Amino acid sequence: MELLKIENVKRIYNTKLGFSQCIALSGVSFEVAAGEFVSIMGPSGSGKSTLLNIIASLDKPTSGDVYLDGRGVKNIPERELAAFRRDNLGFVFQEFNLLDTFSVRDNILLPLVLSNMRVGKMQSRLAPVAQSLGISHLLDKFPFEISGGEKQRTAVARAIITNPKIILADEPTGALDTRSSTNLLELFSSLNKSGHTLLMVTHSAMAASYASRVLFIRDGELFNQIYRGADNNRTFYERIVSNLTVLEEEPPRLSIAGGKSNA
């Protein structure tokens, strides 16, 4: 069932002096089904971060729209956007975005506090989330007292404690070592198998190999997409690397909205 729909999204920025325009996105369209794990890849400046910001309702498209569970995001009143993000979206960032003066417990509970949830209900949600992520013993520590991998697990706990419809991850392994990256990606895979929908922007072919589908974006357009199918991580990784090579060599082509590739 379709959960997220990106419909002909364009984003055009005016330059500082206003004499020219920068086309960040040029008619991007695709869908994400409930329970999918989708990765978005592309070179720097390709438009993938702009796309993620629009999906996250942190930016508005020049034209087109994003639909989450059938609701158009572009026309949500500004005063309702914070609540919309809090109730529907979970965020995992490269730099963790934890508050150093808050304990691990308080960082995780922050979105529930902002939604005025009762303390008893917050605690009942916290316990199973912390246990599933292996951070129950860290709850009374502060971010400066824990490792990068533990910080990222804390960020994941904060992202999922609201039971969001979709988890958005922006280069989530970028600040982690290889071991912590692998642990995080295995955690994402486990979350996906338990029913969570994930959309991840990454430069890492290794990270993308954990997804069920990879979208390749270049010059503001969707260039190609591949599905995991029955591939294991290694085989899918090799296909991803192959497509990245083609992405760098071939001239731009039309959007693949709604299409499938078996490359």
C-alpha atoms as an extended CHARMM CRD file, in Angstrom:
* protein
*
       263  EXT
         1         1  MET       CA              0.0000000000        0.0000000000        0.0000000000  PROA      1               0.0000000000
         2         2  GLU       CA              1.3130000000        3.4490000000       -0.9500000000  PROA      2               0.0000000000
         3         3  LEU       CA              2.4010000000        5.4740000000        2.1010000000  PROA      3               0.0000000000
         4         4  LEU       CA              4.5180000000        8.2300000000        0.5710000000  PROA      4               0.0000000000
         5         5  LYS       CA              3.9420000000        9.7780000000       -2.8370000000  PROA      5               0.0000000000
         6         6  ILE       CA              6.2580000000       12.3330000000       -4.4450000000  PROA      6               0.0000000000
         7         7  GLU       CA              4.3800000000       13.9120000000       -7.3530000000  PROA      7               0.0000000000
         8         8  ASN       CA              6.2420000000       15.9550000000       -9.9730000000  PROA      8               0.0000000000
         9         9  VAL       CA              8.2270000000       17.8840000000       -7.3470000000  PROA      9               0.0000000000
        10        10  LYS       CA             10.2510000000       20.8220000000       -8.6270000000  PROA      10              0.0000000000
        11        11  ARG       CA             12.3970000000       23.1600000000       -6.5280000000  PROA      11              0.0000000000
        12        12  ILE       CA             13.8700000000       26.3020000000       -8.0440000000  PROA      12              0.0000000000
        13        13  TYR       CA             15.9860000000       28.7810000000       -6.1110000000  PROA      13              0.0000000000
        14        14  ASN       CA             16.8170000000       32.3240000000       -7.1370000000  PROA      14              0.0000000000
        15        15  THR       CA             20.4570000000       33.3010000000       -6.9070000000  PROA      15              0.0000000000
        16        16  LYS       CA             21.4680000000       36.0300000000       -4.4470000000  PROA      16              0.0000000000
        17        17  LEU       CA             21.2160000000       38.8350000000       -6.9730000000  PROA      17              0.0000000000
        18        18  GLY       CA             18.1120000000       37.3270000000       -8.5520000000  PROA      18              0.0000000000
        19        19  PHE       CA             19.5390000000       37.3840000000      -12.0830000000  PROA      19              0.0000000000
        20        20  SER       CA             19.4090000000       33.6170000000      -12.5480000000  PROA      20              0.0000000000
        21        21  GLN       CA             17.7860000000       30.5130000000      -11.1210000000  PROA      21              0.0000000000
        22        22  CYS       CA             19.1270000000       27.2430000000       -9.7680000000  PROA      22              0.0000000000
        23        23  ILE       CA             17.0060000000       24.1710000000      -10.5000000000  PROA      23              0.0000000000
        24        24  ALA       CA             17.5600000000       21.8360000000       -7.5410000000  PROA      24              0.0000000000
        25        25  LEU       CA             14.7870000000       19.3860000000       -8.4670000000  PROA      25              0.0000000000
        26        26  SER       CA             13.2040000000       18.9530000000      -11.8700000000  PROA      26              0.0000000000
        27        27  GLY       CA              9.9130000000       17.0490000000      -11.7530000000  PROA      27              0.0000000000
        28        28  VAL       CA             10.7780000000       14.1930000000       -9.3830000000  PROA      28              0.0000000000
        29        29  SER       CA              8.0880000000       11.5330000000       -8.9040000000  PROA      29              0.0000000000
        30        30  PHE       CA              8.1140000000        8.2170000000       -7.0540000000  PROA      30              0.0000000000
        31        31  GLU       CA              6.2120000000        6.2830000000       -4.3950000000  PROA      31              0.0000000000
        32        32  VAL       CA              7.1980000000        4.4380000000       -1.2440000000  PROA      32              0.0000000000
        33        33  ALA       CA              5.0000000000        1.5960000000       -0.0080000000  PROA      33              0.0000000000
        34        34  ALA       CA              4.3010000000        1.0100000000        3.6600000000  PROA      34              0.0000000000
        35        35  GLY       CA              7.0010000000       -1.2830000000        5.0500000000  PROA      35              0.0000000000
        36        36  GLU       CA              9.6120000000       -0.4570000000        2.3850000000  PROA      36              0.0000000000
        37        37  PHE       CA             13.2380000000        0.4660000000        3.0540000000  PROA      37              0.0000000000
        38        38  VAL       CA             14.3140000000        2.8500000000        0.2910000000  PROA      38              0.0000000000
        39        39  SER       CA             17.7080000000        4.4760000000       -0.1440000000  PROA      39              0.0000000000
        40        40  ILE       CA             18.4370000000        7.5790000000       -2.2270000000  PROA      40              0.0000000000
        41        41  MET       CA             21.9010000000        8.0400000000       -3.7200000000  PROA      41              0.0000000000
        42        42  GLY       CA             23.5720000000       10.6150000000       -5.9200000000  PROA      42              0.0000000000
        43        43  PRO       CA             26.6110000000       12.8750000000       -6.1560000000  PROA      43              0.0000000000
        44        44  SER       CA             26.9240000000       16.0630000000       -4.1120000000  PROA      44              0.0000000000
        45        45  GLY       CA             24.6500000000       18.7420000000       -5.5260000000  PROA      45              0.0000000000
        46        46  SER       CA             22.3280000000       16.2000000000       -7.1640000000  PROA      46              0.0000000000
        47        47  GLY       CA             19.2700000000       17.3860000000       -5.2020000000  PROA      47              0.0000000000
        48        48  LYS       CA             18.8630000000       14.4990000000       -2.7750000000  PROA      48              0.0000000000
        49        49  SER       CA             19.1600000000       16.6510000000        0.3740000000  PROA      49              0.0000000000
        50        50  THR       CA             16.6930000000       19.1620000000       -1.0670000000  PROA      50              0.0000000000
        51        51  LEU       CA             14.3210000000       16.2850000000       -1.7810000000  PROA      51              0.0000000000
        52        52  LEU       CA             14.6320000000       14.9530000000        1.7680000000  PROA      52              0.0000000000
        53        53  ASN       CA             13.9970000000       18.4230000000        3.2120000000  PROA      53              0.0000000000
        54        54  ILE       CA             10.8240000000       18.7340000000        1.1480000000  PROA      54              0.0000000000
        55        55  ILE       CA              9.6200000000       15.2850000000        2.2260000000  PROA      55              0.0000000000
        56        56  ALA       CA             10.3490000000       16.3160000000        5.8300000000  PROA      56              0.0000000000
        57        57  SER       CA              8.2680000000       19.5080000000        5.3200000000  PROA      57              0.0000000000
        58        58  LEU       CA             11.3370000000       21.6030000000        6.1730000000  PROA      58              0.0000000000
        59        59  ASP       CA             11.1770000000       23.1390000000        2.6810000000  PROA      59              0.0000000000
        60        60  LYS       CA              8.3600000000       23.6500000000        0.1960000000  PROA      60              0.0000000000
        61        61  PRO       CA              8.4480000000       22.6590000000       -3.4670000000  PROA      61              0.0000000000
        62        62  THR       CA              8.1300000000       25.3040000000       -6.1630000000  PROA      62              0.0000000000
        63        63  SER       CA              5.5410000000       23.0160000000       -7.7450000000  PROA      63              0.0000000000
        64        64  GLY       CA              4.2690000000       19.4930000000       -7.2140000000  PROA      64              0.0000000000
        65        65  ASP       CA              3.5410000000       18.0030000000       -3.8190000000  PROA      65              0.0000000000
        66        66  VAL       CA              4.3810000000       15.3210000000       -1.2800000000  PROA      66              0.0000000000
        67        67  TYR       CA              1.5800000000       13.1100000000        0.0180000000  PROA      67              0.0000000000
        68        68  LEU       CA              1.9410000000       11.1930000000        3.2610000000  PROA      68              0.0000000000
        69        69  ASP       CA             -0.8000000000        8.6550000000        3.8010000000  PROA      69              0.0000000000
        70        70  GLY       CA             -2.8980000000       10.5640000000        1.2700000000  PROA      70              0.0000000000
        71        71  ARG       CA             -2.4460000000       14.0140000000        2.8100000000  PROA      71              0.0000000000
        72        72  GLY       CA             -0.7800000000       16.7380000000        0.7510000000  PROA      72              0.0000000000
        73        73  VAL       CA              2.0520000000       18.2900000000        2.7590000000  PROA      73              0.0000000000
        74        74  LYS       CA              2.5900000000       21.5090000000        0.8010000000  PROA      74              0.0000000000
        75        75  ASN       CA             -0.6400000000       23.1350000000        1.9320000000  PROA      75              0.0000000000
        76        76  ILE       CA             -0.4370000000       22.2590000000        5.6350000000  PROA      76              0.0000000000
        77        77  PRO       CA             -0.6090000000       25.5960000000        7.5240000000  PROA      77              0.0000000000
        78        78  GLU       CA              2.7270000000       26.7230000000        8.9820000000  PROA      78              0.0000000000
        79        79  ARG       CA              1.3240000000       26.6320000000       12.5210000000  PROA      79              0.0000000000
        80        80  GLU       CA              0.5380000000       22.9190000000       12.1260000000  PROA      80              0.0000000000
        81        81  LEU       CA              3.8230000000       21.7730000000       10.5510000000  PROA      81              0.0000000000
        82        82  ALA       CA              5.7340000000       21.1560000000       13.7890000000  PROA      82              0.0000000000
        83        83  ALA       CA              2.9580000000       18.9180000000       15.0960000000  PROA      83              0.0000000000
        84        84  PHE       CA              2.7140000000       17.1720000000       11.7190000000  PROA      84              0.0000000000
        85        85  ARG       CA              6.4300000000       16.3490000000       11.7500000000  PROA      85              0.0000000000
        86        86  ARG       CA              6.3420000000       15.2340000000       15.3840000000  PROA      86              0.0000000000
        87        87  ASP       CA              3.3530000000       12.9430000000       14.9000000000  PROA      87              0.0000000000
        88        88  ASN       CA              4.2350000000       11.4260000000       11.5230000000  PROA      88              0.0000000000
        89        89  LEU       CA              7.9850000000       11.5840000000       10.9060000000  PROA      89              0.0000000000
        90        90  GLY       CA             11.0100000000       10.1760000000       12.7050000000  PROA      90              0.0000000000
        91        91  PHE       CA             14.3920000000       11.7710000000       11.9770000000  PROA      91              0.0000000000
        92        92  VAL       CA             17.8990000000       10.3080000000       12.1820000000  PROA      92              0.0000000000
        93        93  PHE       CA             20.7070000000       12.7330000000       11.3060000000  PROA      93              0.0000000000
        94        94  GLN       CA             24.4130000000       12.3480000000       10.5870000000  PROA      94              0.0000000000
        95        95  GLU       CA             25.3970000000       14.5230000000       13.5660000000  PROA      95              0.0000000000
        96        96  PHE       CA             22.8760000000       12.9340000000       15.9810000000  PROA      96              0.0000000000
        97        97  ASN       CA             21.3610000000       16.3310000000       17.0140000000  PROA      97              0.0000000000
        98        98  LEU       CA             21.2180000000       15.3910000000       20.6900000000  PROA      98              0.0000000000
        99        99  LEU       CA             21.0050000000       18.0240000000       23.4290000000  PROA      99              0.0000000000
       100       100  ASP       CA             24.1650000000       17.8280000000       25.5430000000  PROA      100             0.0000000000
       101       101  THR       CA             22.4300000000       19.1790000000       28.6680000000  PROA      101             0.0000000000
       102       102  PHE       CA             19.7430000000       16.4800000000       28.4720000000  PROA      102             0.0000000000
       103       103  SER       CA             20.2620000000       12.9010000000       29.5940000000  PROA      103             0.0000000000
       104       104  VAL       CA             19.8370000000       10.0660000000       27.0920000000  PROA      104             0.0000000000
       105       105  ARG       CA             16.4240000000        9.4530000000       28.6530000000  PROA      105             0.0000000000
       106       106  ASP       CA             15.3190000000       13.0730000000       28.2250000000  PROA      106             0.0000000000
       107       107  ASN       CA             16.6390000000       13.2600000000       24.6520000000  PROA      107             0.0000000000
       108       108  ILE       CA             14.5610000000       10.2220000000       23.7040000000  PROA      108             0.0000000000
       109       109  LEU       CA             11.4420000000       11.4720000000       25.4710000000  PROA      109             0.0000000000
       110       110  LEU       CA             11.6370000000       15.0290000000       24.0950000000  PROA      110             0.0000000000
       111       111  PRO       CA              9.1360000000       14.6010000000       21.2170000000  PROA      111             0.0000000000
       112       112  LEU       CA              6.6280000000       13.0330000000       23.6340000000  PROA      112             0.0000000000
       113       113  VAL       CA              7.1240000000       15.8910000000       26.1020000000  PROA      113             0.0000000000
       114       114  LEU       CA              6.4500000000       18.3760000000       23.3040000000  PROA      114             0.0000000000
       115       115  SER       CA              3.2110000000       16.5540000000       22.5130000000  PROA      115             0.0000000000
       116       116  ASN       CA              2.1410000000       16.8190000000       26.1800000000  PROA      116             0.0000000000
       117       117  MET       CA              1.9830000000       13.0690000000       26.7560000000  PROA      117             0.0000000000
       118       118  ARG       CA              1.4720000000       11.9350000000       30.3500000000  PROA      118             0.0000000000
       119       119  VAL       CA              4.5810000000       10.8420000000       32.2300000000  PROA      119             0.0000000000
       120       120  GLY       CA              3.3050000000        7.3080000000       32.8740000000  PROA      120             0.0000000000
       121       121  LYS       CA              2.5680000000        6.7340000000       29.2070000000  PROA      121             0.0000000000
       122       122  MET       CA              5.9730000000        8.1200000000       28.2010000000  PROA      122             0.0000000000
       123       123  GLN       CA              7.7470000000        5.7390000000       30.5460000000  PROA      123             0.0000000000
       124       124  SER       CA              5.7580000000        2.7700000000       29.2590000000  PROA      124             0.0000000000
       125       125  ARG       CA              6.8730000000        3.6160000000       25.7170000000  PROA      125             0.0000000000
       126       126  LEU       CA             10.4810000000        4.2380000000       26.6770000000  PROA      126             0.0000000000
       127       127  ALA       CA             11.2360000000        0.8910000000       28.3230000000  PROA      127             0.0000000000
       128       128  PRO       CA             10.6560000000       -1.4250000000       25.3240000000  PROA      128             0.0000000000
       129       129  VAL       CA             12.2970000000        0.9890000000       22.8660000000  PROA      129             0.0000000000
       130       130  ALA       CA             15.4380000000        1.3530000000       24.9890000000  PROA      130             0.0000000000
       131       131  GLN       CA             15.5950000000       -2.4070000000       25.5510000000  PROA      131             0.0000000000
       132       132  SER       CA             15.2150000000       -3.2310000000       21.8620000000  PROA      132             0.0000000000
       133       133  LEU       CA             18.0650000000       -0.8390000000       20.9930000000  PROA      133             0.0000000000
       134       134  GLY       CA             20.3150000000       -2.0570000000       23.7960000000  PROA      134             0.0000000000
       135       135  ILE       CA             20.5870000000        1.3220000000       25.5220000000  PROA      135             0.0000000000
       136       136  SER       CA             18.6050000000        0.7570000000       28.7460000000  PROA      136             0.0000000000
       137       137  HSD       CA             21.8380000000        1.0260000000       30.7590000000  PROA      137             0.0000000000
       138       138  LEU       CA             22.6240000000        4.4190000000       29.2070000000  PROA      138             0.0000000000
       139       139  LEU       CA             19.4270000000        6.2710000000       30.0540000000  PROA      139             0.0000000000
       140       140  ASP       CA             20.9160000000        8.3050000000       32.9130000000  PROA      140             0.0000000000
       141       141  LYS       CA             24.0950000000        9.2190000000       31.0160000000  PROA      141             0.0000000000
       142       142  PHE       CA             24.6270000000       12.3530000000       28.9460000000  PROA      142             0.0000000000
       143       143  PRO       CA             25.6190000000       12.4700000000       25.2450000000  PROA      143             0.0000000000
       144       144  PHE       CA             29.2130000000       13.4560000000       26.0400000000  PROA      144             0.0000000000
       145       145  GLU       CA             29.5590000000       10.2870000000       28.1070000000  PROA      145             0.0000000000
       146       146  ILE       CA             28.6480000000        7.7850000000       25.3660000000  PROA      146             0.0000000000
       147       147  SER       CA             30.1630000000        6.6390000000       22.0620000000  PROA      147             0.0000000000
       148       148  GLY       CA             29.1580000000        7.7200000000       18.5620000000  PROA      148             0.0000000000
       149       149  GLY       CA             27.3310000000        4.4460000000       17.9560000000  PROA      149             0.0000000000
       150       150  GLU       CA             25.4600000000        4.8200000000       21.2490000000  PROA      150             0.0000000000
       151       151  LYS       CA             24.5460000000        8.4000000000       20.3390000000  PROA      151             0.0000000000
       152       152  GLN       CA             23.1180000000        7.1950000000       17.0350000000  PROA      152             0.0000000000
       153       153  ARG       CA             21.0970000000        4.4850000000       18.7860000000  PROA      153             0.0000000000
       154       154  THR       CA             19.7550000000        7.1910000000       21.0950000000  PROA      154             0.0000000000
       155       155  ALA       CA             18.7850000000        9.2290000000       18.0360000000  PROA      155             0.0000000000
       156       156  VAL       CA             17.0400000000        6.1920000000       16.5510000000  PROA      156             0.0000000000
       157       157  ALA       CA             15.1470000000        5.6730000000       19.8160000000  PROA      157             0.0000000000
       158       158  ARG       CA             14.0070000000        9.3070000000       19.7050000000  PROA      158             0.0000000000
       159       159  ALA       CA             12.9300000000        8.8140000000       16.0830000000  PROA      159             0.0000000000
       160       160  ILE       CA             10.7800000000        5.7300000000       16.6980000000  PROA      160             0.0000000000
       161       161  ILE       CA              9.2970000000        6.4620000000       20.1200000000  PROA      161             0.0000000000
       162       162  THR       CA              6.4680000000        8.4710000000       18.5560000000  PROA      162             0.0000000000
       163       163  ASN       CA              5.5320000000        5.4990000000       16.3250000000  PROA      163             0.0000000000
       164       164  PRO       CA              6.0600000000        7.5730000000       13.1540000000  PROA      164             0.0000000000
       165       165  LYS       CA              4.6330000000        6.6030000000        9.8030000000  PROA      165             0.0000000000
       166       166  ILE       CA              8.0700000000        6.8930000000        8.2010000000  PROA      166             0.0000000000
       167       167  ILE       CA             11.6680000000        7.2310000000        9.4110000000  PROA      167             0.0000000000
       168       168  LEU       CA             13.8180000000        9.6910000000        7.4390000000  PROA      168             0.0000000000
       169       169  ALA       CA             17.5700000000        9.2000000000        7.7450000000  PROA      169             0.0000000000
       170       170  ASP       CA             20.0810000000       11.7200000000        6.3860000000  PROA      170             0.0000000000
       171       171  GLU       CA             23.5800000000       10.2060000000        5.9980000000  PROA      171             0.0000000000
       172       172  PRO       CA             23.0810000000        8.3160000000        9.2900000000  PROA      172             0.0000000000
       173       173  THR       CA             26.4240000000        6.4790000000        9.0770000000  PROA      173             0.0000000000
       174       174  GLY       CA             28.4570000000        9.5190000000        8.0760000000  PROA      174             0.0000000000
       175       175  ALA       CA             29.8880000000       10.1720000000       11.5600000000  PROA      175             0.0000000000
       176       176  LEU       CA             30.3310000000        6.5130000000       12.5470000000  PROA      176             0.0000000000
       177       177  ASP       CA             33.1870000000        4.0480000000       12.2790000000  PROA      177             0.0000000000
       178       178  THR       CA             32.7600000000        0.8650000000       10.2570000000  PROA      178             0.0000000000
       179       179  ARG       CA             31.6420000000       -1.3090000000       13.1610000000  PROA      179             0.0000000000
       180       180  SER       CA             29.1080000000        1.2490000000       14.4460000000  PROA      180             0.0000000000
       181       181  SER       CA             27.8460000000        1.8000000000       10.8890000000  PROA      181             0.0000000000
       182       182  THR       CA             27.2350000000       -1.9180000000       10.4270000000  PROA      182             0.0000000000
       183       183  ASN       CA             25.4560000000       -2.1380000000       13.7770000000  PROA      183             0.0000000000
       184       184  LEU       CA             23.2120000000        0.8040000000       12.8660000000  PROA      184             0.0000000000
       185       185  LEU       CA             22.3580000000       -0.6030000000        9.4350000000  PROA      185             0.0000000000
       186       186  GLU       CA             21.5250000000       -3.9900000000       10.9200000000  PROA      186             0.0000000000
       187       187  LEU       CA             19.2880000000       -2.1280000000       13.3580000000  PROA      187             0.0000000000
       188       188  PHE       CA             17.5770000000       -0.3520000000       10.4460000000  PROA      188             0.0000000000
       189       189  SER       CA             17.1060000000       -3.7150000000        8.7310000000  PROA      189             0.0000000000
       190       190  SER       CA             15.5590000000       -5.1160000000       11.9090000000  PROA      190             0.0000000000
       191       191  LEU       CA             13.2420000000       -2.1090000000       12.2460000000  PROA      191             0.0000000000
       192       192  ASN       CA             12.1750000000       -2.5590000000        8.6330000000  PROA      192             0.0000000000
       193       193  LYS       CA             11.4570000000       -6.2560000000        9.1520000000  PROA      193             0.0000000000
       194       194  SER       CA              9.2800000000       -5.3320000000       12.1420000000  PROA      194             0.0000000000
       195       195  GLY       CA              7.1510000000       -3.0950000000        9.8960000000  PROA      195             0.0000000000
       196       196  HSD       CA              8.8050000000        0.3310000000        9.9420000000  PROA      196             0.0000000000
       197       197  THR       CA              9.0710000000        2.3050000000        6.6930000000  PROA      197             0.0000000000
       198       198  LEU       CA             12.4780000000        3.9120000000        6.1000000000  PROA      198             0.0000000000
       199       199  LEU       CA             13.7880000000        6.4260000000        3.5750000000  PROA      199             0.0000000000
       200       200  MET       CA             17.5450000000        6.9940000000        3.7660000000  PROA      200             0.0000000000
       201       201  VAL       CA             19.8060000000        9.4290000000        1.9200000000  PROA      201             0.0000000000
       202       202  THR       CA             23.3870000000        8.1480000000        1.7600000000  PROA      202             0.0000000000
       203       203  HSD       CA             26.6590000000        8.3830000000       -0.1750000000  PROA      203             0.0000000000
       204       204  SER       CA             27.6250000000        4.8990000000        0.9890000000  PROA      204             0.0000000000
       205       205  ALA       CA             26.9870000000        1.9360000000       -1.3140000000  PROA      205             0.0000000000
       206       206  MET       CA             27.4770000000       -0.3220000000        1.6970000000  PROA      206             0.0000000000
       207       207  ALA       CA             24.7150000000        1.4990000000        3.5940000000  PROA      207             0.0000000000
       208       208  ALA       CA             22.4030000000        1.4620000000        0.5780000000  PROA      208             0.0000000000
       209       209  SER       CA             22.8780000000       -2.3060000000        0.1930000000  PROA      209             0.0000000000
       210       210  TYR       CA             20.7170000000       -2.8190000000        3.2910000000  PROA      210             0.0000000000
       211       211  ALA       CA             17.6970000000       -1.2360000000        1.5630000000  PROA      211             0.0000000000
       212       212  SER       CA             15.1070000000       -3.0530000000       -0.5260000000  PROA      212             0.0000000000
       213       213  ARG       CA             15.2810000000       -0.4230000000       -3.2980000000  PROA      213             0.0000000000
       214       214  VAL       CA             17.7750000000        2.2430000000       -4.3110000000  PROA      214             0.0000000000
       215       215  LEU       CA             16.8850000000        5.4150000000       -6.2110000000  PROA      215             0.0000000000
       216       216  PHE       CA             19.6900000000        7.2350000000       -8.0440000000  PROA      216             0.0000000000
       217       217  ILE       CA             19.3360000000       10.9860000000       -8.5080000000  PROA      217             0.0000000000
       218       218  ARG       CA             21.4390000000       13.3430000000      -10.6030000000  PROA      218             0.0000000000
       219       219  ASP       CA             21.0300000000       16.9780000000      -11.6180000000  PROA      219             0.0000000000
       220       220  GLY       CA             17.6620000000       17.1350000000       -9.8840000000  PROA      220             0.0000000000
       221       221  GLU       CA             16.1980000000       14.1800000000      -11.7720000000  PROA      221             0.0000000000
       222       222  LEU       CA             15.6700000000       10.5180000000      -11.0080000000  PROA      222             0.0000000000
       223       223  PHE       CA             18.2350000000        8.6850000000      -13.1160000000  PROA      223             0.0000000000
       224       224  ASN       CA             17.5310000000        5.0440000000      -12.2950000000  PROA      224             0.0000000000
       225       225  GLN       CA             16.2680000000        2.6900000000       -9.6060000000  PROA      225             0.0000000000
       226       226  ILE       CA             17.0930000000       -0.8940000000       -8.7080000000  PROA      226             0.0000000000
       227       227  TYR       CA             15.3610000000       -3.4500000000       -6.5020000000  PROA      227             0.0000000000
       228       228  ARG       CA             17.1140000000       -5.9210000000       -4.2120000000  PROA      228             0.0000000000
       229       229  GLY       CA             14.9060000000       -8.8360000000       -5.1280000000  PROA      229             0.0000000000
       230       230  ALA       CA             16.5440000000      -12.0520000000       -3.9010000000  PROA      230             0.0000000000
       231       231  ASP       CA             20.0500000000      -10.5390000000       -3.7470000000  PROA      231             0.0000000000
       232       232  ASN       CA             22.1210000000      -10.7510000000       -0.5940000000  PROA      232             0.0000000000
       233       233  ASN       CA             23.8820000000       -7.6010000000        0.6320000000  PROA      233             0.0000000000
       234       234  ARG       CA             27.1030000000       -8.3570000000       -1.2420000000  PROA      234             0.0000000000
       235       235  THR       CA             25.4250000000       -8.9260000000       -4.6030000000  PROA      235             0.0000000000
       236       236  PHE       CA             23.1780000000       -5.8900000000       -4.1760000000  PROA      236             0.0000000000
       237       237  TYR       CA             26.2090000000       -3.8110000000       -3.1790000000  PROA      237             0.0000000000
       238       238  GLU       CA             27.9650000000       -4.7760000000       -6.4220000000  PROA      238             0.0000000000
       239       239  ARG       CA             24.8980000000       -3.7860000000       -8.4660000000  PROA      239             0.0000000000
       240       240  ILE       CA             24.7370000000       -0.4560000000       -6.6270000000  PROA      240             0.0000000000
       241       241  VAL       CA             28.4140000000        0.2680000000       -7.3530000000  PROA      241             0.0000000000
       242       242  SER       CA             27.8510000000       -0.6320000000      -11.0050000000  PROA      242             0.0000000000
       243       243  ASN       CA             24.9160000000        1.7800000000      -11.2460000000  PROA      243             0.0000000000
       244       244  LEU       CA             26.9210000000        4.5320000000       -9.5310000000  PROA      244             0.0000000000
       245       245  THR       CA             29.5970000000        4.1090000000      -12.2060000000  PROA      245             0.0000000000
       246       246  VAL       CA             26.9910000000        4.4890000000      -14.9480000000  PROA      246             0.0000000000
       247       247  LEU       CA             25.5230000000        7.4880000000      -13.0960000000  PROA      247             0.0000000000
       248       248  GLU       CA             28.8640000000        9.2720000000      -13.3590000000  PROA      248             0.0000000000
       249       249  GLU       CA             29.4140000000        8.4240000000      -17.0120000000  PROA      249             0.0000000000
       250       250  GLU       CA             26.0750000000        8.6670000000      -18.8320000000  PROA      250             0.0000000000
       251       251  PRO       CA             24.3560000000       11.9300000000      -19.8380000000  PROA      251             0.0000000000
       252       252  PRO       CA             21.1530000000       12.8860000000      -17.9720000000  PROA      252             0.0000000000
       253       253  ARG       CA             17.9350000000       11.1940000000      -18.9780000000  PROA      253             0.0000000000
       254       254  LEU       CA             14.2310000000       11.4780000000      -18.2360000000  PROA      254             0.0000000000
       255       255  SER       CA             12.6370000000       10.7260000000      -14.8620000000  PROA      255             0.0000000000
       256       256  ILE       CA             11.6880000000        7.1100000000      -14.2230000000  PROA      256             0.0000000000
       257       257  ALA       CA              8.5720000000        7.9250000000      -12.2460000000  PROA      257             0.0000000000
       258       258  GLY       CA              6.5710000000        4.7880000000      -11.6390000000  PROA      258             0.0000000000
       259       259  GLY       CA              9.0070000000        2.6270000000      -13.6300000000  PROA      259             0.0000000000
       260       260  LYS       CA             11.2230000000       -0.2290000000      -12.5430000000  PROA      260             0.0000000000
       261       261  SER       CA             14.7430000000       -1.1610000000      -13.4800000000  PROA      261             0.0000000000
       262       262  ASN       CA             16.4330000000       -4.5150000000      -13.1340000000  PROA      262             0.0000000000
       263       263  ALA       CA             19.9300000000       -3.2340000000      -13.8910000000  PROA      263             0.0000000000
